[in-house]
């Protein structure tokens, strides 16, 4: 990144972006607050609800989880409990103040409940209060959006952004998002991942700091933001957006990690040679229940159409641990990272696997480029059970099951790949979890560089697994973050990976590095890294290449 002021926050959506800076408004009503009767307030609430539902319909194909949030907010606007709270306050003063006061009271009641799902809805209640207050003051439509006035592709800095804010503008104008509030599961994070927009949230003081800057660079993978003065204003771009990449020149297939149909379309436009990881969990998170078969099929089919004839690998629901599903009502675990997660959780709940299996089988019967991948696999029995489910669902469409693969995230599986020969058509190494479990170090914590994916033991585990896959005739790609880092990509290509999948924003840099070195150069660099005594030495060997 260029020189300038650096800020840090929580990585929310992967990728890198740079461009002009747009500081969002606070979304407060612009017009004077006035008195209004309860009937007027309820009529205004219905108008806002209808607009939210319309926006949800328009954007559902590309951002299904965000559309669900908008529909939930429309339901809140029609909630009798909110209406009762408004009625208590509306007779005593201006309507806007009554609405925001009632929304705050309602939100506080939700936050006090011992129910993670309901307490998380407090943010939705406050947002509908803001939208309704803006409607009553005459600030409806664009006037109530924090992004009113956004005219050119920009990096947006805001205190907070709602799904309605983000979806109300052309996604092409949103190069990157930076907010002061929010976490990995916040609305901003969910929408950004669906739309493929690099995002960093929880950046303290971002709005005030942005006041003296003209441009910004965002690294949504590392959680870093750099604010730049006018003299250092960079060219505009989102990881090479708008230029098709000549990925055919790369020594291995370069693919994209995505979480929505919209992100798949964007990655295809940038020239990715397929999707190596479609994170289907984004359809399941932040919802009142599992998404139905038809909705899942709609999203999966859109991704397959965007990439035909290149492969699209759909990872079945990878939930549990830090990606909780409150609607399942499962008891808390003493060590969630080692608990019921990934395929263990999925197979244990018919309401999770049944609609997803049916949707995947349906899409695979219509699109020959669909593949299915199972996360957090530990045993061959898990693969057999999933294969039976997929085969049964495929028979309903008089078709064979789609190619089936597994994530190699557990050292035990990496060391015993022979056991899975004949059961899987391909494997993909999830280097994030593989390194975490090999080193006994939570990857969310700030560890020294020596405790990371370039640790000699981790590199040898990866290289051994890739060599075993080649010996067994199994395709072996990598979809972990190591694939999107230039030195990591060099090592993986040299160690025998057949494909690398990464955030679309990382494709240009990785492509340049691999094509410059060629496969022989990557092999020599990988051999040097494997001979290194520690992670810093391995990194130096790869960078020297």
Secondary structure as a PSIPRED ss2 file (coil, helix, strand):
# PSIPRED VFORMAT (PSIPRED V4.0)

   1 X C   1.000  0.000  0.000
   2 X C   1.000  0.000  0.000
   3 X C   1.000  0.000  0.000
   4 X C   1.000  0.000  0.000
   5 X E   0.000  0.000  1.000
   6 X E   0.000  0.000  1.000
   7 X E   0.000  0.000  1.000
   8 X E   0.000  0.000  1.000
   9 X C   1.000  0.000  0.000
  10 X E   0.000  0.000  1.000
  11 X E   0.000  0.000  1.000
  12 X E   0.000  0.000  1.000
  13 X E   0.000  0.000  1.000
  14 X C   1.000  0.000  0.000
  15 X C   1.000  0.000  0.000
  16 X E   0.000  0.000  1.000
  17 X E   0.000  0.000  1.000
  18 X E   0.000  0.000  1.000
  19 X E   0.000  0.000  1.000
  20 X E   0.000  0.000  1.000
  21 X E   0.000  0.000  1.000
  22 X E   0.000  0.000  1.000
  23 X E   0.000  0.000  1.000
  24 X C   1.000  0.000  0.000
  25 X C   1.000  0.000  0.000
  26 X C   1.000  0.000  0.000
  27 X C   1.000  0.000  0.000
  28 X C   1.000  0.000  0.000
  29 X C   1.000  0.000  0.000
  30 X C   1.000  0.000  0.000
  31 X C   1.000  0.000  0.000
  32 X C   1.000  0.000  0.000
  33 X C   1.000  0.000  0.000
  34 X C   1.000  0.000  0.000
  35 X C   1.000  0.000  0.000
  36 X C   1.000  0.000  0.000
  37 X C   1.000  0.000  0.000
  38 X H   0.000  1.000  0.000
  39 X H   0.000  1.000  0.000
  40 X H   0.000  1.000  0.000
  41 X H   0.000  1.000  0.000
  42 X H   0.000  1.000  0.000
  43 X H   0.000  1.000  0.000
  44 X H   0.000  1.000  0.000
  45 X H   0.000  1.000  0.000
  46 X H   0.000  1.000  0.000
  47 X H   0.000  1.000  0.000
  48 X H   0.000  1.000  0.000
  49 X H   0.000  1.000  0.000
  50 X H   0.000  1.000  0.000
  51 X H   0.000  1.000  0.000
  52 X H   0.000  1.000  0.000
  53 X H   0.000  1.000  0.000
  54 X H   0.000  1.000  0.000
  55 X H   0.000  1.000  0.000
  56 X H   0.000  1.000  0.000
  57 X H   0.000  1.000  0.000
  58 X H   0.000  1.000  0.000
  59 X H   0.000  1.000  0.000
  60 X C   1.000  0.000  0.000
  61 X C   1.000  0.000  0.000
  62 X C   1.000  0.000  0.000
  63 X C   1.000  0.000  0.000
  64 X H   0.000  1.000  0.000
  65 X H   0.000  1.000  0.000
  66 X H   0.000  1.000  0.000
  67 X H   0.000  1.000  0.000
  68 X H   0.000  1.000  0.000
  69 X H   0.000  1.000  0.000
  70 X H   0.000  1.000  0.000
  71 X H   0.000  1.000  0.000
  72 X H   0.000  1.000  0.000
  73 X H   0.000  1.000  0.000
  74 X H   0.000  1.000  0.000
  75 X H   0.000  1.000  0.000
  76 X H   0.000  1.000  0.000
  77 X H   0.000  1.000  0.000
  78 X C   1.000  0.000  0.000
  79 X C   1.000  0.000  0.000
  80 X H   0.000  1.000  0.000
  81 X H   0.000  1.000  0.000
  82 X H   0.000  1.000  0.000
  83 X H   0.000  1.000  0.000
  84 X H   0.000  1.000  0.000
  85 X H   0.000  1.000  0.000
  86 X H   0.000  1.000  0.000
  87 X H   0.000  1.000  0.000
  88 X H   0.000  1.000  0.000
  89 X H   0.000  1.000  0.000
  90 X H   0.000  1.000  0.000
  91 X C   1.000  0.000  0.000
  92 X C   1.000  0.000  0.000
  93 X C   1.000  0.000  0.000
  94 X C   1.000  0.000  0.000
  95 X H   0.000  1.000  0.000
  96 X H   0.000  1.000  0.000
  97 X H   0.000  1.000  0.000
  98 X H   0.000  1.000  0.000
  99 X H   0.000  1.000  0.000
 100 X H   0.000  1.000  0.000
 101 X H   0.000  1.000  0.000
 102 X H   0.000  1.000  0.000
 103 X H   0.000  1.000  0.000
 104 X H   0.000  1.000  0.000
 105 X H   0.000  1.000  0.000
 106 X H   0.000  1.000  0.000
 107 X H   0.000  1.000  0.000
 108 X H   0.000  1.000  0.000
 109 X H   0.000  1.000  0.000
 110 X H   0.000  1.000  0.000
 111 X H   0.000  1.000  0.000
 112 X C   1.000  0.000  0.000
 113 X C   1.000  0.000  0.000
 114 X C   1.000  0.000  0.000
 115 X C   1.000  0.000  0.000
 116 X H   0.000  1.000  0.000
 117 X H   0.000  1.000  0.000
 118 X H   0.000  1.000  0.000
 119 X H   0.000  1.000  0.000
 120 X H   0.000  1.000  0.000
 121 X C   1.000  0.000  0.000
 122 X H   0.000  1.000  0.000
 123 X H   0.000  1.000  0.000
 124 X H   0.000  1.000  0.000
 125 X H   0.000  1.000  0.000
 126 X H   0.000  1.000  0.000
 127 X H   0.000  1.000  0.000
 128 X H   0.000  1.000  0.000
 129 X H   0.000  1.000  0.000
 130 X H   0.000  1.000  0.000
 131 X H   0.000  1.000  0.000
 132 X H   0.000  1.000  0.000
 133 X H   0.000  1.000  0.000
 134 X H   0.000  1.000  0.000
 135 X H   0.000  1.000  0.000
 136 X H   0.000  1.000  0.000
 137 X C   1.000  0.000  0.000
 138 X C   1.000  0.000  0.000
 139 X C   1.000  0.000  0.000
 140 X C   1.000  0.000  0.000
 141 X H   0.000  1.000  0.000
 142 X H   0.000  1.000  0.000
 143 X H   0.000  1.000  0.000
 144 X H   0.000  1.000  0.000
 145 X C   1.000  0.000  0.000
 146 X C   1.000  0.000  0.000
 147 X C   1.000  0.000  0.000
 148 X C   1.000  0.000  0.000
 149 X C   1.000  0.000  0.000
 150 X C   1.000  0.000  0.000
 151 X C   1.000  0.000  0.000
 152 X C   1.000  0.000  0.000
 153 X C   1.000  0.000  0.000
 154 X E   0.000  0.000  1.000
 155 X E   0.000  0.000  1.000
 156 X E   0.000  0.000  1.000
 157 X E   0.000  0.000  1.000
 158 X E   0.000  0.000  1.000
 159 X C   1.000  0.000  0.000
 160 X C   1.000  0.000  0.000
 161 X C   1.000  0.000  0.000
 162 X C   1.000  0.000  0.000
 163 X H   0.000  1.000  0.000
 164 X H   0.000  1.000  0.000
 165 X H   0.000  1.000  0.000
 166 X H   0.000  1.000  0.000
 167 X H   0.000  1.000  0.000
 168 X C   1.000  0.000  0.000
 169 X C   1.000  0.000  0.000
 170 X C   1.000  0.000  0.000
 171 X H   0.000  1.000  0.000
 172 X H   0.000  1.000  0.000
 173 X H   0.000  1.000  0.000
 174 X E   0.000  0.000  1.000
 175 X E   0.000  0.000  1.000
 176 X E   0.000  0.000  1.000
 177 X E   0.000  0.000  1.000
 178 X E   0.000  0.000  1.000
 179 X E   0.000  0.000  1.000
 180 X C   1.000  0.000  0.000
 181 X C   1.000  0.000  0.000
 182 X C   1.000  0.000  0.000
 183 X C   1.000  0.000  0.000
 184 X C   1.000  0.000  0.000
 185 X C   1.000  0.000  0.000
 186 X C   1.000  0.000  0.000
 187 X H   0.000  1.000  0.000
 188 X H   0.000  1.000  0.000
 189 X H   0.000  1.000  0.000
 190 X H   0.000  1.000  0.000
 191 X H   0.000  1.000  0.000
 192 X H   0.000  1.000  0.000
 193 X H   0.000  1.000  0.000
 194 X H   0.000  1.000  0.000
 195 X H   0.000  1.000  0.000
 196 X C   1.000  0.000  0.000
 197 X C   1.000  0.000  0.000
 198 X E   0.000  0.000  1.000
 199 X E   0.000  0.000  1.000
 200 X E   0.000  0.000  1.000
 201 X E   0.000  0.000  1.000
 202 X C   1.000  0.000  0.000
 203 X C   1.000  0.000  0.000
 204 X C   1.000  0.000  0.000
 205 X C   1.000  0.000  0.000
 206 X H   0.000  1.000  0.000
 207 X H   0.000  1.000  0.000
 208 X H   0.000  1.000  0.000
 209 X H   0.000  1.000  0.000
 210 X H   0.000  1.000  0.000
 211 X C   1.000  0.000  0.000
 212 X C   1.000  0.000  0.000
 213 X C   1.000  0.000  0.000
 214 X C   1.000  0.000  0.000
 215 X E   0.000  0.000  1.000
 216 X E   0.000  0.000  1.000
 217 X E   0.000  0.000  1.000
 218 X E   0.000  0.000  1.000
 219 X E   0.000  0.000  1.000
 220 X C   1.000  0.000  0.000
 221 X C   1.000  0.000  0.000
 222 X C   1.000  0.000  0.000
 223 X C   1.000  0.000  0.000
 224 X E   0.000  0.000  1.000
 225 X E   0.000  0.000  1.000
 226 X E   0.000  0.000  1.000
 227 X E   0.000  0.000  1.000
 228 X E   0.000  0.000  1.000
 229 X C   1.000  0.000  0.000
 230 X H   0.000  1.000  0.000
 231 X H   0.000  1.000  0.000
 232 X H   0.000  1.000  0.000
 233 X C   1.000  0.000  0.000
 234 X C   1.000  0.000  0.000
 235 X C   1.000  0.000  0.000
 236 X C   1.000  0.000  0.000
 237 X E   0.000  0.000  1.000
 238 X C   1.000  0.000  0.000
 239 X C   1.000  0.000  0.000
 240 X C   1.000  0.000  0.000
 241 X C   1.000  0.000  0.000
 242 X C   1.000  0.000  0.000
 243 X C   1.000  0.000  0.000
 244 X C   1.000  0.000  0.000
 245 X C   1.000  0.000  0.000
 246 X C   1.000  0.000  0.000
 247 X H   0.000  1.000  0.000
 248 X H   0.000  1.000  0.000
 249 X H   0.000  1.000  0.000
 250 X C   1.000  0.000  0.000
 251 X C   1.000  0.000  0.000
 252 X C   1.000  0.000  0.000
 253 X E   0.000  0.000  1.000
 254 X E   0.000  0.000  1.000
 255 X E   0.000  0.000  1.000
 256 X E   0.000  0.000  1.000
 257 X E   0.000  0.000  1.000
 258 X E   0.000  0.000  1.000
 259 X C   1.000  0.000  0.000
 260 X C   1.000  0.000  0.000
 261 X H   0.000  1.000  0.000
 262 X H   0.000  1.000  0.000
 263 X H   0.000  1.000  0.000
 264 X H   0.000  1.000  0.000
 265 X H   0.000  1.000  0.000
 266 X H   0.000  1.000  0.000
 267 X H   0.000  1.000  0.000
 268 X H   0.000  1.000  0.000
 269 X H   0.000  1.000  0.000
 270 X C   1.000  0.000  0.000
 271 X C   1.000  0.000  0.000
 272 X C   1.000  0.000  0.000
 273 X C   1.000  0.000  0.000
 274 X C   1.000  0.000  0.000
 275 X E   0.000  0.000  1.000
 276 X E   0.000  0.000  1.000
 277 X E   0.000  0.000  1.000
 278 X E   0.000  0.000  1.000
 279 X E   0.000  0.000  1.000
 280 X H   0.000  1.000  0.000
 281 X H   0.000  1.000  0.000
 282 X H   0.000  1.000  0.000
 283 X H   0.000  1.000  0.000
 284 X C   1.000  0.000  0.000
 285 X C   1.000  0.000  0.000
 286 X C   1.000  0.000  0.000
 287 X C   1.000  0.000  0.000
 288 X C   1.000  0.000  0.000
 289 X C   1.000  0.000  0.000
 290 X C   1.000  0.000  0.000
 291 X C   1.000  0.000  0.000
 292 X C   1.000  0.000  0.000
 293 X H   0.000  1.000  0.000
 294 X H   0.000  1.000  0.000
 295 X H   0.000  1.000  0.000
 296 X H   0.000  1.000  0.000
 297 X H   0.000  1.000  0.000
 298 X H   0.000  1.000  0.000
 299 X H   0.000  1.000  0.000
 300 X H   0.000  1.000  0.000
 301 X H   0.000  1.000  0.000
 302 X H   0.000  1.000  0.000
 303 X H   0.000  1.000  0.000
 304 X H   0.000  1.000  0.000
 305 X H   0.000  1.000  0.000
 306 X H   0.000  1.000  0.000
 307 X H   0.000  1.000  0.000
 308 X C   1.000  0.000  0.000
 309 X C   1.000  0.000  0.000
 310 X C   1.000  0.000  0.000
 311 X C   1.000  0.000  0.000
 312 X E   0.000  0.000  1.000
 313 X E   0.000  0.000  1.000
 314 X E   0.000  0.000  1.000
 315 X E   0.000  0.000  1.000
 316 X C   1.000  0.000  0.000
 317 X C   1.000  0.000  0.000
 318 X C   1.000  0.000  0.000
 319 X C   1.000  0.000  0.000
 320 X E   0.000  0.000  1.000
 321 X C   1.000  0.000  0.000
 322 X C   1.000  0.000  0.000
 323 X E   0.000  0.000  1.000
 324 X C   1.000  0.000  0.000
 325 X C   1.000  0.000  0.000
 326 X H   0.000  1.000  0.000
 327 X H   0.000  1.000  0.000
 328 X H   0.000  1.000  0.000
 329 X C   1.000  0.000  0.000
 330 X C   1.000  0.000  0.000
 331 X C   1.000  0.000  0.000
 332 X C   1.000  0.000  0.000
 333 X C   1.000  0.000  0.000
 334 X C   1.000  0.000  0.000
 335 X C   1.000  0.000  0.000
 336 X H   0.000  1.000  0.000
 337 X H   0.000  1.000  0.000
 338 X H   0.000  1.000  0.000
 339 X C   1.000  0.000  0.000
 340 X C   1.000  0.000  0.000
 341 X C   1.000  0.000  0.000
 342 X C   1.000  0.000  0.000
 343 X H   0.000  1.000  0.000
 344 X H   0.000  1.000  0.000
 345 X H   0.000  1.000  0.000
 346 X H   0.000  1.000  0.000
 347 X H   0.000  1.000  0.000
 348 X H   0.000  1.000  0.000
 349 X C   1.000  0.000  0.000
 350 X H   0.000  1.000  0.000
 351 X H   0.000  1.000  0.000
 352 X H   0.000  1.000  0.000
 353 X H   0.000  1.000  0.000
 354 X H   0.000  1.000  0.000
 355 X H   0.000  1.000  0.000
 356 X H   0.000  1.000  0.000
 357 X H   0.000  1.000  0.000
 358 X H   0.000  1.000  0.000
 359 X H   0.000  1.000  0.000
 360 X H   0.000  1.000  0.000
 361 X H   0.000  1.000  0.000
 362 X H   0.000  1.000  0.000
 363 X H   0.000  1.000  0.000
 364 X H   0.000  1.000  0.000
 365 X H   0.000  1.000  0.000
 366 X H   0.000  1.000  0.000
 367 X C   1.000  0.000  0.000
 368 X C   1.000  0.000  0.000
 369 X C   1.000  0.000  0.000
 370 X E   0.000  0.000  1.000
 371 X E   0.000  0.000  1.000
 372 X E   0.000  0.000  1.000
 373 X E   0.000  0.000  1.000
 374 X E   0.000  0.000  1.000
 375 X C   1.000  0.000  0.000
 376 X C   1.000  0.000  0.000
 377 X C   1.000  0.000  0.000
 378 X C   1.000  0.000  0.000
 379 X C   1.000  0.000  0.000
 380 X H   0.000  1.000  0.000
 381 X H   0.000  1.000  0.000
 382 X H   0.000  1.000  0.000
 383 X H   0.000  1.000  0.000
 384 X H   0.000  1.000  0.000
 385 X H   0.000  1.000  0.000
 386 X H   0.000  1.000  0.000
 387 X H   0.000  1.000  0.000
 388 X H   0.000  1.000  0.000
 389 X H   0.000  1.000  0.000
 390 X H   0.000  1.000  0.000
 391 X H   0.000  1.000  0.000
 392 X H   0.000  1.000  0.000
 393 X H   0.000  1.000  0.000
 394 X H   0.000  1.000  0.000
 395 X H   0.000  1.000  0.000
 396 X C   1.000  0.000  0.000
 397 X C   1.000  0.000  0.000
 398 X C   1.000  0.000  0.000
 399 X C   1.000  0.000  0.000
 400 X C   1.000  0.000  0.000
 401 X C   1.000  0.000  0.000
 402 X C   1.000  0.000  0.000
 403 X E   0.000  0.000  1.000
 404 X E   0.000  0.000  1.000
 405 X E   0.000  0.000  1.000
 406 X E   0.000  0.000  1.000
 407 X E   0.000  0.000  1.000
 408 X E   0.000  0.000  1.000
 409 X C   1.000  0.000  0.000
 410 X C   1.000  0.000  0.000
 411 X H   0.000  1.000  0.000
 412 X H   0.000  1.000  0.000
 413 X H   0.000  1.000  0.000
 414 X H   0.000  1.000  0.000
 415 X C   1.000  0.000  0.000
 416 X C   1.000  0.000  0.000
 417 X H   0.000  1.000  0.000
 418 X H   0.000  1.000  0.000
 419 X H   0.000  1.000  0.000
 420 X H   0.000  1.000  0.000
 421 X C   1.000  0.000  0.000
 422 X C   1.000  0.000  0.000
 423 X C   1.000  0.000  0.000
 424 X C   1.000  0.000  0.000
 425 X C   1.000  0.000  0.000
 426 X E   0.000  0.000  1.000
 427 X E   0.000  0.000  1.000
 428 X E   0.000  0.000  1.000
 429 X E   0.000  0.000  1.000
 430 X C   1.000  0.000  0.000
 431 X H   0.000  1.000  0.000
 432 X H   0.000  1.000  0.000
 433 X H   0.000  1.000  0.000
 434 X H   0.000  1.000  0.000
 435 X H   0.000  1.000  0.000
 436 X H   0.000  1.000  0.000
 437 X H   0.000  1.000  0.000
 438 X H   0.000  1.000  0.000
 439 X H   0.000  1.000  0.000
 440 X C   1.000  0.000  0.000
 441 X C   1.000  0.000  0.000
 442 X C   1.000  0.000  0.000
 443 X C   1.000  0.000  0.000
 444 X C   1.000  0.000  0.000
 445 X C   1.000  0.000  0.000
 446 X C   1.000  0.000  0.000
 447 X C   1.000  0.000  0.000
 448 X C   1.000  0.000  0.000
 449 X C   1.000  0.000  0.000
 450 X C   1.000  0.000  0.000
 451 X C   1.000  0.000  0.000
 452 X C   1.000  0.000  0.000
 453 X C   1.000  0.000  0.000
 454 X C   1.000  0.000  0.000
 455 X C   1.000  0.000  0.000
 456 X H   0.000  1.000  0.000
 457 X H   0.000  1.000  0.000
 458 X H   0.000  1.000  0.000
 459 X H   0.000  1.000  0.000
 460 X H   0.000  1.000  0.000
 461 X H   0.000  1.000  0.000
 462 X H   0.000  1.000  0.000
 463 X H   0.000  1.000  0.000
 464 X H   0.000  1.000  0.000
 465 X H   0.000  1.000  0.000
 466 X H   0.000  1.000  0.000
 467 X H   0.000  1.000  0.000
 468 X H   0.000  1.000  0.000
 469 X H   0.000  1.000  0.000
 470 X H   0.000  1.000  0.000
 471 X H   0.000  1.000  0.000
 472 X H   0.000  1.000  0.000
 473 X C   1.000  0.000  0.000
 474 X C   1.000  0.000  0.000
 475 X E   0.000  0.000  1.000
 476 X E   0.000  0.000  1.000
 477 X E   0.000  0.000  1.000
 478 X E   0.000  0.000  1.000
 479 X C   1.000  0.000  0.000
 480 X C   1.000  0.000  0.000
 481 X H   0.000  1.000  0.000
 482 X H   0.000  1.000  0.000
 483 X H   0.000  1.000  0.000
 484 X H   0.000  1.000  0.000
 485 X C   1.000  0.000  0.000
 486 X H   0.000  1.000  0.000
 487 X H   0.000  1.000  0.000
 488 X H   0.000  1.000  0.000
 489 X H   0.000  1.000  0.000
 490 X H   0.000  1.000  0.000
 491 X H   0.000  1.000  0.000
 492 X H   0.000  1.000  0.000
 493 X H   0.000  1.000  0.000
 494 X H   0.000  1.000  0.000
 495 X H   0.000  1.000  0.000
 496 X C   1.000  0.000  0.000
 497 X C   1.000  0.000  0.000
 498 X C   1.000  0.000  0.000
 499 X E   0.000  0.000  1.000
 500 X E   0.000  0.000  1.000
 501 X E   0.000  0.000  1.000
 502 X E   0.000  0.000  1.000
 503 X C   1.000  0.000  0.000
 504 X H   0.000  1.000  0.000
 505 X H   0.000  1.000  0.000
 506 X H   0.000  1.000  0.000
 507 X H   0.000  1.000  0.000
 508 X H   0.000  1.000  0.000
 509 X H   0.000  1.000  0.000
 510 X H   0.000  1.000  0.000
 511 X H   0.000  1.000  0.000
 512 X H   0.000  1.000  0.000
 513 X H   0.000  1.000  0.000
 514 X H   0.000  1.000  0.000
 515 X H   0.000  1.000  0.000
 516 X H   0.000  1.000  0.000
 517 X H   0.000  1.000  0.000
 518 X H   0.000  1.000  0.000
 519 X H   0.000  1.000  0.000
 520 X H   0.000  1.000  0.000
 521 X H   0.000  1.000  0.000
 522 X H   0.000  1.000  0.000
 523 X H   0.000  1.000  0.000
 524 X H   0.000  1.000  0.000
 525 X H   0.000  1.000  0.000
 526 X H   0.000  1.000  0.000
 527 X H   0.000  1.000  0.000
 528 X H   0.000  1.000  0.000
 529 X H   0.000  1.000  0.000
 530 X H   0.000  1.000  0.000
 531 X C   1.000  0.000  0.000
 532 X C   1.000  0.000  0.000
 533 X C   1.000  0.000  0.000
 534 X C   1.000  0.000  0.000
 535 X H   0.000  1.000  0.000
 536 X H   0.000  1.000  0.000
 537 X H   0.000  1.000  0.000
 538 X H   0.000  1.000  0.000
 539 X H   0.000  1.000  0.000
 540 X H   0.000  1.000  0.000
 541 X H   0.000  1.000  0.000
 542 X H   0.000  1.000  0.000
 543 X H   0.000  1.000  0.000
 544 X H   0.000  1.000  0.000
 545 X C   1.000  0.000  0.000
